[in-house]
Amino acid sequence: MIREKLRGTGVALVTPFTKELAVDYDALRKLLDFVLDGGVEYLVVNGTTAESATTTEAEKAEILRFVKHHVGNRIPIVYGLGGNNTQQVLQTLTGTDLKGVSAILSVSPYYSKPSQQGIYQHYLQIADASPVPVILYNVPGRTGSNVTADTTLKLATHDNIIGIKEASGNLEQCMAIMKHKPEGFLLISGDDMLTVPMISFGADGVISVLANAFPGKFSNMVRLALESKFKEASDALLSFVDINPLLYQEGNPVGVKVVLERFGVCAASVRLPLVEASSGLRDNLHKLL
């Protein structure tokens, strides 16, 4: 059952670029092997951390094809597919090869700041049209609007909507979803540092940025929490307290790419409007590492 397979740690993969800012497929292969060896439960391709705002449609298609080919059936793949133009999202759905993809992760419409009814209708259209299950993605800090618990719970009754990545940072909202959601509906943390607290009241795991760089340690932390071993999980969580804010200090994935470069996985290159980490940020990350 796909819901069981998406319990644990999903890694929101970065997109490695060469110094000339082309997609670096050799480094992508290295990253895939790195996180697979680390024991993550599934992969998220073309999410925010992948710099999906600055990759072309052709690049997105080739990245997905490459990941599917390299990973095979070893672990599930979730594909980021959303936007603030509902009709365009529906067209992208029909034009994307989702064979071998377990679910799509679809961000709430950004910039337009729709009403809750608009968000609800947007997701109904996507869920009705999608050939694979849909995971909602609530990230008000990026979209400018919140998907309320009430809206999430209404959408959770749709047969093709199987969960939500909740990155509102509002634990009371997450608790309300947890209390009233249908059985089997996945509550997934969208904030690495809230993962253990969210699992303590029933969440199913996380879609993580940190797991790019620390796949073994982070996914083990999540498994400990899911086994109700909260002392050990909390100890692991606290070890990330100093480094986590640095990953976002100059934009995501600027910080985590510095860490991956230090580990020999991929270059720290990012595409404008993001710029590579400042020397100060690099120094601070290297000291922690």
C-alpha positions as CSV (number, residue, x, y, z in Angstrom):
1,M,0.0,0.0,0.0
2,I,1.5,3.4,-1.1
3,R,0.6,5.1,2.2
4,E,2.8,2.6,4.2
5,K,5.7,3.1,1.7
6,L,5.6,6.9,2.2
7,R,6.0,6.6,6.0
8,G,9.4,7.8,7.3
9,T,11.8,10.1,5.5
10,G,11.4,11.4,2.0
11,V,14.3,13.5,0.8
12,A,13.6,16.6,-1.1
13,L,16.4,16.2,-3.6
14,V,18.5,19.1,-4.7
15,T,19.3,19.5,-8.4
16,P,23.1,19.4,-8.8
17,F,24.5,22.0,-11.3
18,T,27.9,22.2,-12.9
19,K,29.9,25.5,-12.5
20,E,28.4,26.5,-15.9
21,L,24.9,25.9,-14.4
22,A,23.9,22.9,-16.5
23,V,22.2,20.0,-14.7
24,D,25.0,17.7,-13.5
25,Y,23.8,14.2,-14.0
26,D,27.0,12.6,-12.8
27,A,26.5,14.4,-9.5
28,L,22.8,13.6,-9.5
29,R,23.8,9.9,-9.7
30,K,26.2,10.3,-6.8
31,L,23.5,12.1,-4.8
32,L,21.0,9.3,-5.4
33,D,23.5,6.7,-4.3
34,F,24.4,8.8,-1.3
35,V,20.8,9.1,0.0
36,L,19.9,5.5,-1.0
37,D,22.8,4.2,1.0
38,G,21.7,6.4,3.9
39,G,18.4,4.5,4.1
40,V,15.8,7.1,3.3
41,E,12.3,5.7,2.6
42,Y,11.5,7.7,-0.6
43,L,12.6,10.4,-2.9
44,V,10.9,13.7,-3.8
45,V,11.9,15.0,-7.2
46,N,11.3,18.6,-8.5
47,G,10.3,20.1,-5.1
48,T,11.3,23.5,-3.9
49,T,14.7,22.3,-2.8
50,A,15.3,21.1,-6.4
51,E,15.2,24.8,-7.6
52,S,12.1,23.8,-9.6
53,A,11.4,27.5,-10.2
54,T,14.5,27.8,-12.4
55,T,14.6,24.4,-14.3
56,T,13.0,24.2,-17.7
57,E,10.2,21.8,-18.6
58,A,12.7,19.8,-20.7
59,E,15.1,19.6,-17.7
60,K,12.4,18.5,-15.4
61,A,11.4,15.7,-17.7
62,E,14.9,14.5,-18.1
63,I,15.7,14.7,-14.4
64,L,12.6,12.6,-13.6
65,R,13.5,10.1,-16.4
66,F,17.1,9.8,-15.1
67,V,16.0,9.3,-11.4
68,K,13.4,6.6,-12.4
69,H,16.0,4.8,-14.5
70,H,18.7,4.9,-11.8
71,V,16.5,4.1,-8.8
72,G,14.4,1.5,-10.5
73,N,11.9,0.1,-8.1
74,R,14.2,0.3,-5.0
75,I,12.2,3.0,-3.2
76,P,9.1,5.1,-4.2
77,I,9.4,8.4,-6.1
78,V,7.2,11.4,-5.4
79,Y,7.2,14.1,-8.1
80,G,6.6,17.8,-7.4
81,L,3.8,19.1,-9.7
82,G,1.9,22.2,-8.7
83,G,1.4,25.9,-9.5
84,N,-0.9,28.9,-9.2
85,N,-2.5,28.4,-12.7
86,T,-4.9,25.5,-12.3
87,Q,-5.4,24.8,-16.0
88,Q,-1.6,24.8,-16.6
89,V,-1.1,22.3,-13.8
90,L,-3.8,20.1,-15.4
91,Q,-2.0,20.4,-18.7
92,T,1.4,19.6,-17.1
93,L,-0.2,16.5,-15.5
94,T,-1.3,15.1,-18.9
95,G,2.1,15.9,-20.4
96,T,4.3,14.4,-17.7
97,D,5.3,10.7,-17.8
98,L,4.3,9.6,-14.3
99,K,4.8,5.9,-14.9
100,G,6.9,4.7,-12.0
101,V,5.9,7.7,-9.8
102,S,4.1,6.8,-6.6
103,A,2.4,10.2,-6.0
104,I,2.7,13.8,-6.8
105,L,3.4,16.6,-4.3
106,S,1.3,19.6,-5.2
107,V,2.0,23.0,-3.6
108,S,-0.9,25.2,-2.7
109,P,-1.4,28.0,-5.3
110,Y,1.1,30.8,-4.6
111,Y,1.1,34.5,-5.2
112,S,-2.6,34.7,-6.1
113,K,-3.6,34.3,-2.5
114,P,-6.9,32.5,-3.3
115,S,-9.7,32.0,-0.8
116,Q,-10.1,28.6,1.0
117,Q,-12.8,27.8,-1.5
118,G,-10.4,28.6,-4.4
119,I,-7.7,26.3,-2.8
120,Y,-10.3,23.6,-2.3
121,Q,-11.5,23.7,-5.9
122,H,-7.9,23.9,-7.3
123,Y,-7.0,20.6,-5.5
124,L,-10.3,18.9,-6.5
125,Q,-9.5,19.5,-10.1
126,I,-6.0,18.1,-9.7
127,A,-7.1,15.1,-7.7
128,D,-9.8,14.3,-10.3
129,A,-7.3,14.5,-13.1
130,S,-4.2,12.9,-11.6
131,P,-3.3,9.4,-12.6
132,V,-1.4,8.9,-9.4
133,P,-2.3,9.9,-5.8
134,V,-1.9,13.5,-4.6
135,I,-0.1,14.8,-1.6
136,L,-1.1,18.4,-0.6
137,Y,1.7,20.8,0.3
138,N,1.0,23.7,2.6
139,V,3.8,26.2,2.9
140,P,2.4,29.7,3.8
141,G,5.9,31.2,4.1
142,R,6.3,30.7,0.3
143,T,2.7,30.8,-1.0
144,G,1.4,33.8,0.9
145,S,-1.7,31.8,2.0
146,N,-2.5,29.0,4.5
147,V,-4.4,25.9,3.8
148,T,-6.5,25.7,6.9
149,A,-7.1,22.5,8.8
150,D,-10.8,22.6,7.8
151,T,-9.8,22.8,4.1
152,T,-7.3,20.0,4.5
153,L,-9.9,17.8,6.2
154,K,-12.4,18.4,3.4
155,L,-9.9,17.5,0.8
156,A,-8.8,14.4,2.8
157,T,-12.1,12.7,2.0
158,H,-11.2,12.6,-1.7
159,D,-10.1,9.1,-2.7
160,N,-7.1,10.3,-4.7
161,I,-5.7,12.7,-2.0
162,I,-3.6,10.6,0.4
163,G,-1.8,13.1,2.6
164,I,-0.4,16.6,3.3
165,K,3.1,17.9,3.7
166,E,2.5,20.5,6.4
167,A,5.0,23.3,6.5
168,S,2.9,26.0,8.2
169,G,4.9,25.7,11.5
170,N,1.6,25.8,13.3
171,L,1.5,22.7,15.5
172,E,-2.0,23.4,16.7
173,Q,-3.2,23.3,13.1
174,C,-1.3,20.0,12.6
175,M,-2.9,18.6,15.7
176,A,-6.3,19.5,14.5
177,I,-5.6,17.7,11.2
178,M,-4.3,14.7,13.1
179,K,-7.3,14.5,15.4
180,H,-10.0,14.7,12.7
181,K,-8.3,13.2,9.6
182,P,-9.6,10.0,8.0
183,E,-7.7,6.8,8.8
184,G,-4.8,6.4,6.5
185,F,-4.4,10.0,5.5
186,L,-0.7,10.9,5.8
187,L,0.4,13.9,7.9
188,I,3.9,14.6,6.8
189,S,6.2,17.3,8.4
190,G,7.5,19.9,6.0
191,D,9.9,21.3,8.7
192,D,12.8,19.1,9.6
193,M,13.1,20.5,13.1
194,L,9.4,19.9,13.9
195,T,9.5,16.3,12.7
196,V,10.0,14.5,16.1
197,P,7.4,16.7,17.9
198,M,4.9,16.0,15.0
199,I,5.5,12.3,15.1
200,S,4.9,12.4,18.9
201,F,1.2,13.2,18.2
202,G,0.8,10.9,15.2
203,A,2.5,12.3,12.1
204,D,3.9,9.8,9.6
205,G,7.3,11.3,8.9
206,V,8.9,14.1,6.9
207,I,9.9,15.4,3.5
208,S,13.4,16.7,4.4
209,V,16.1,19.0,3.3
210,L,18.6,17.9,5.9
211,A,18.3,14.3,4.6
212,N,20.2,15.3,1.4
213,A,23.3,15.8,3.5
214,F,22.7,13.5,6.5
215,P,20.5,10.7,5.1
216,G,21.6,8.0,7.5
217,K,21.5,10.0,10.7
218,F,18.3,11.9,9.8
219,S,16.3,8.9,8.6
220,N,17.4,6.9,11.6
221,M,16.1,9.7,13.8
222,V,12.7,9.5,12.1
223,R,12.6,5.7,12.5
224,L,13.4,6.0,16.2
225,A,10.5,8.5,16.6
226,L,8.1,6.3,14.7
227,E,9.1,3.5,17.1
228,S,8.2,5.9,20.0
229,K,11.9,6.0,21.1
230,F,11.6,9.7,21.7
231,K,14.6,10.2,23.9
232,E,17.0,8.8,21.3
233,A,15.2,10.6,18.5
234,S,15.3,13.9,20.4
235,D,19.0,13.6,21.0
236,A,19.5,13.2,17.3
237,L,17.2,16.1,16.5
238,L,19.1,18.4,18.9
239,S,22.4,17.6,17.0
240,F,20.9,19.5,14.0
241,V,19.9,22.6,15.9
242,D,23.0,24.6,15.1
243,I,23.3,23.7,11.4
244,N,19.7,23.8,10.4
245,P,19.2,27.6,10.3
246,L,22.4,28.0,8.3
247,L,20.9,26.0,5.5
248,Y,18.3,28.6,4.9
249,Q,20.2,31.8,5.9
250,E,20.8,32.7,2.2
251,G,18.0,30.8,0.6
252,N,17.3,27.1,0.1
253,P,19.2,25.0,-1.2
254,V,22.2,27.4,-0.9
255,G,23.3,26.1,2.5
256,V,22.7,22.4,1.9
257,K,24.6,22.5,-1.3
258,V,27.6,23.8,0.6
259,V,27.4,20.8,2.8
260,L,27.1,18.4,-0.1
261,E,30.1,20.1,-1.8
262,R,32.1,19.6,1.3
263,F,31.1,15.9,1.3
264,G,32.2,15.5,-2.3
265,V,28.6,14.9,-3.6
266,C,28.0,17.9,-5.9
267,A,29.0,21.5,-6.4
268,A,27.5,24.4,-4.5
269,S,26.3,26.0,-7.7
270,V,22.7,27.5,-7.7
271,R,20.8,29.4,-10.4
272,L,19.8,33.1,-10.1
273,P,18.0,34.6,-8.4
274,L,19.8,32.5,-5.8
275,V,23.5,33.0,-5.5
276,E,26.2,30.8,-4.1
277,A,26.9,31.0,-0.3
278,S,28.9,33.9,1.0
279,S,32.3,33.2,2.4
280,G,30.9,33.9,5.9
281,L,28.2,31.3,5.5
282,R,30.7,28.8,4.1
283,D,33.0,29.3,7.0
284,N,30.3,28.9,9.5
285,L,29.1,25.7,7.9
286,H,32.6,24.3,7.5
287,K,33.3,24.9,11.2
288,L,30.2,23.0,12.2
289,L,31.0,20.1,9.9
